[in-house]
Amino acid sequence: MSLLLAWYKFELKNLLRNKMTVVMIFYPLILGWLGRHLIVNNLVPDEALALTAMLMTVLVGFAYGAMAGFSLLDDRDDQVLLSIQISPVPLNLYIWFKITFAYIFALVGGFFIVWFSGAIMLSAGDILLIAALSALQTPITAFLVNAFAHNKVEGFVTMKASGFLLLFPIGSFFFLDAKEWLFAIAPAFWAAKAVQHAILQPLINTGLISMNLSFYQYITVGLLYNLLLVAATFHLFRKKNQL
């Protein structure tokens, strides 16, 4: 417990000394306030509301994933991982502590954005499910960045390349039939479609439109798929870095 507490203080200190990560900590507050402002003042057309809610939801997990990825890059540059490898402390424990630290930020941030903005009328439990699913982008993005980048410059390039996948959920927004599966490779797809289902629930209930899966099916399949991606990217990260 004392070791985890020491790591927590170390990680928090690293976050607060970097201006970019300080901004990231307050990012959900800013995005949640902006979403609420746009919605309350009717600055977002009804037909764009679902897309706005979707974007707010999926951006958080990716953003904190980038933050965690650069934190791991810093540790590699400072030889922290090498030092831990030759210590009695398991390296996997340290890596997963950092990832879990960022995941919790993404989880809380994602919940706050959806809840505070009022973009989706769901129970707190369902909002938490969406936030938990979206936040799984955090380890996926962090491991991808560190699998293909050797420094911060390469890290920015890798982050931008992986950010291309955020276009897939946006593309899937315009399809409710089988064509939506063309975009399902993206980790954020499943959280985005769960959000869309929640927005369109009144029309679905009246039979005016239909979707391929229910809200909870998108969540369940998405969780399983994203956990598989987490395992795959972690393996790739360890292989590329010979850990």
N, C-alpha and C positions, 0 to 999 in steps of 0.2 A: 504493500500500500504506500509506503514512504517513497519507493522508487517511482510509482505512478504519479504521486503528488509532485515529485521533483521534475519529472518529465512535463507535467501539466504547467508548472511555473515556467519552465524553459520554453515550452511551445508558445505560451501566452506572451512571454517577453519578446520572442522572435517576431510574433505578429505585430506587437505594438511598436516595435522599432522600425518597421517597414511601412512607409506611407501608403503603398498600394494595398497592403493587407489590412491596414486600418480602415481604408475606404471600403474594402470588402466586408468588414464586420458590420458597417452601417448600411451596406448596399440593400439588404432586404427592407430596412426602414424607409429608405428613399424610394425604392420601387413600390412598396406597399402604399406609401402616401401618394405617389404619383398615380397609381392605379385607382385609388379611392377618389382622388381629385377629378380624374377623367370621367369616372363613372357617375359620381354624385352630381357633377355639373353637366351631365349629358354631352360630353365632348367626344364620346365614342358612340358611333351609330350602333343600333341594336344588332345589326348583322355582323358587326366587327367585334362584338363583345366576347364571343367565344374564342376568337383568335387572340384577342388581347389577354384574356385569362390564361389561355394556353401558353402564350409566350412568357408571361410572368412566372408561371409554374415551372417551366422547363429550364429557364435561364439560371435559376439559383443553383441547381445541382452542378451544372457545367462550370459556373463561376467559381464555386468552392472547390471543385475538382482541379481547376487550374491553380488555385491558391495552394492546395495540398501538393500538387505536382511541383511547383516551384520551391516549396519548402523542402521537399525531398531532394531537389536539385542542389539547393544550398547545402544540405547535409553531405551530399556526395562531394561537392567542391571543398567543403571544410574537413573532409575525411572522417566525418562523424560515423558513417556506416562502417568504415574500415575499423575504427576504434572499437565499435561495439562487437564486431565480428571476433576480435581477439579477447573480448571480455567474457565473463561468465553469463552475461545477460543474453538471452536469445534474440537474434536480430529480427526475426519475424514478429516478436512481441513489440519491439520498438516501432517497426514499420506500421503494424496494425494499430498501434496507439495513435500515431500521427493521422492515419486515415480515419479512424473512428472519431478523433478530435474534430476533423474537418467535416465529417459526415453529420455530426450532431449540430454543428453550426448550420449546415445546409438543411437539415430536418427542421430545426426551429425557424430558420429564415423562410423556408418554403411554406410552412404552416402560417406564419405571421402574414406573409404577403396575400395568400388566398383569403384568410380570415379577415384581415383588416380592410382589404380593398373591397370586399363584398362582391367580388366578381362572380362567385359561385355560391348559390344558396344550398349549402350542405351542412350536415352535422359536424361537430368537431372531430368525431371519430373518422368520418369519411375524408375530411380534409387532411387529417394526420396520415391516412393511408396514401393519399396522393403525394403528400410531402415526402413520406418515407420512400416511395417508389422513385420520385424525381431525384431524391438525394443520392440514389445509388449510382448516378452519373459521377459522383465525387470520386470513389475509388477507381472507376473505369478510366476517367480522364487522367487522374494522377498517375496511374500505372502506365498508360499509353505514352504520356509525356516523357516519363523516365525510361521507357523502353527504347525510345528512338532519339532522345536528345542527350547530348553529352555536356552541354552548357546552356546558359540562359537564352542565348541567341537561337540555338536550335530548339530550345523549349518553346519560344514564342512561335516559331514556324510550325512545330508539331501541334501546339494548341490551336492555332488558326486552322490547320488541316483537319483536326478532329472536330472543330467547331462547325465544319461544313455539314456534319450530320444533323445539326440543329435545323437545317432546311427541310429535312425529311418530315418531321412532325407538322411543319407548316404546309407542306405539300399534301400530306394525308388529310388535312382539314377539309379539303375540297372533294373528298371521296368518302362515301359511306358504304360503297359496295365492295366487291372483292379486290378492286384496284388498290384499296388502302394497304393491302399486305405487301405491296411493292415498297412501301416505306418502313415496314416493320423491323428492318435490320437496325434502325437507330435506337439506342437505349431509351431516348426520351419519347419515342413514339407512343409507348404504352400509357405513360402518365398523361400525355396530351390527349389521347383518345378517351381516357377516363374522364378528363375535364370536359371534352366535347359531349360525351354522353350525358354528363350531369347538366350541362347547359341545355341540351335538346330533350331532356327528360319529359317535359310537358307535351311536346309534339310526338314523342315515342309512345307515351301513354294513350294518346288519342288515335294512334295508328296512322298518322300522317306521314311519318318517316320511320325507318328502321335502321339499326346498326347490326354489325355482324356478331358482336358480343355484348353482354351486359356490363354494367359499371364494374361489378366485382370480378367478372371474368377478365376484363382488361387489367385490373389490378393484380389478380392472381397470376395470370400468364406472364405479365410484365415483371413481377417480382422474381419468378423462376428464371425467366430469360436473362434479366439483369444480373442475378446472382451467378448464373453460368458465365456471363461476360466478365464479372468481377474475378472469378476463379481463373478464367483464360488469360486475362490481361495481367493478373498477378504472376502467373506462370511465365508469361512472356517477359515481364519486367525482371524476374529473377534470372531467367535464361540469358537475356541480353546483358545483364550486369554481372553475370557469373556469381550470384549470391547463393 
